[in-house]
Amino acid sequence: MTPEQWIQLVAGIATPLLLSTPQGQKLGPLVPAVTQGIIAAERLFRKGQNEQKKAHIETLTRTAVAVANATGEVKIDPVEAVQAAGQGVDLVVKVANLARDAKQ
């Protein structure tokens, strides 16, 4: 599987998987930002640079929380959001790996 095929796979499954997790309700309006963070991290960092990828997604999640909270329409706990995003990312990667391995 090429890197671009991997990114397409991740992009296709990320949003529904993030929404399906128990923590997904805490992410709510942040799911699109987390999904884009996953895609960006996959493009920016090489295979095996998982800590850098997670740090990038955590930073984007914190930024998305700050923006969402600044609207005054929602109040999202940044610690819970980062934790939920991390758990969601782990699930997305596990499912993507299963799909990739099934194709080989």
C-alpha positions as CSV (number, residue, x, y, z in Angstrom):
1,M,0.0,0.0,0.0
2,T,1.4,3.4,-1.0
3,P,1.5,6.2,1.5
4,E,-1.3,8.0,-0.4
5,Q,-3.5,4.9,-0.3
6,W,-2.9,4.7,3.4
7,I,-3.9,8.3,3.8
8,Q,-7.1,7.7,1.7
9,L,-7.9,4.7,3.9
10,V,-7.4,6.6,7.1
11,A,-9.4,9.6,5.8
12,G,-12.3,7.3,4.9
13,I,-12.6,5.6,8.2
14,A,-11.5,8.3,10.7
15,T,-14.8,10.3,11.1
16,P,-17.1,7.4,11.6
17,L,-14.7,5.7,13.9
18,L,-14.1,8.8,16.0
19,L,-17.9,9.3,16.4
20,S,-18.4,5.7,17.3
21,T,-16.1,5.6,20.3
22,P,-17.5,6.2,23.9
23,Q,-15.2,9.3,24.0
24,G,-16.4,10.5,20.6
25,Q,-19.3,12.3,22.2
26,K,-16.8,14.5,24.0
27,L,-15.1,15.4,20.7
28,G,-18.4,16.3,19.1
29,P,-17.8,19.3,16.9
30,L,-14.0,18.6,16.9
31,V,-14.3,15.4,14.9
32,P,-13.6,17.1,11.6
33,A,-10.5,18.9,13.0
34,V,-9.2,15.7,14.6
35,T,-9.8,13.8,11.3
36,Q,-7.8,16.5,9.4
37,G,-5.1,16.4,12.1
38,I,-4.7,12.6,11.5
39,I,-4.4,13.2,7.7
40,A,-2.0,16.0,8.2
41,A,0.2,14.0,10.6
42,E,0.3,11.1,8.1
43,R,1.5,13.4,5.4
44,L,4.0,15.3,7.6
45,F,5.7,12.4,9.4
46,R,7.2,9.2,8.2
47,K,6.1,5.7,9.1
48,G,7.2,4.9,12.6
49,Q,7.2,8.5,13.8
50,N,4.1,7.8,15.9
51,E,5.0,10.0,18.8
52,Q,5.4,13.0,16.5
53,K,2.1,12.2,14.8
54,K,0.3,12.0,18.1
55,A,1.9,15.2,19.4
56,H,0.8,17.0,16.2
57,I,-2.8,15.8,16.6
58,E,-2.9,16.8,20.3
59,T,-1.7,20.3,19.4
60,L,-4.4,20.6,16.7
61,T,-7.0,19.3,19.1
62,R,-6.1,21.8,21.7
63,T,-6.3,24.6,19.1
64,A,-9.7,23.4,17.9
65,V,-10.9,23.3,21.5
66,A,-9.7,26.9,22.1
67,V,-11.5,28.0,18.9
68,A,-14.7,26.2,19.7
69,N,-14.8,27.5,23.3
70,A,-14.1,31.0,22.1
71,T,-17.4,31.0,20.2
72,G,-19.2,30.8,23.6
73,E,-21.6,28.2,22.1
74,V,-19.9,25.2,23.5
75,K,-17.7,24.4,26.5
76,I,-15.2,21.6,25.8
77,D,-12.7,20.4,28.4
78,P,-9.3,20.4,26.6
79,V,-7.9,17.6,28.7
80,E,-10.9,15.3,28.0
81,A,-10.8,16.3,24.3
82,V,-7.1,15.5,23.9
83,Q,-7.6,12.1,25.7
84,A,-10.6,11.3,23.5
85,A,-8.7,12.3,20.4
86,G,-5.8,10.0,21.4
87,Q,-8.1,7.1,22.0
88,G,-9.9,7.7,18.7
89,V,-6.6,8.0,16.8
90,D,-5.5,4.6,18.3
91,L,-8.7,3.0,17.1
92,V,-8.4,4.5,13.6
93,V,-4.8,3.3,13.2
94,K,-5.7,-0.2,14.5
95,V,-8.6,-0.5,12.0
96,A,-6.6,0.9,9.1
97,N,-3.8,-1.6,9.9
98,L,-6.3,-4.5,9.9
99,A,-7.7,-3.3,6.5
100,R,-4.2,-2.9,5.1
101,D,-3.1,-6.4,6.3
102,A,-6.3,-8.0,4.9
103,K,-5.4,-6.7,1.5
104,Q,-1.9,-8.2,1.5
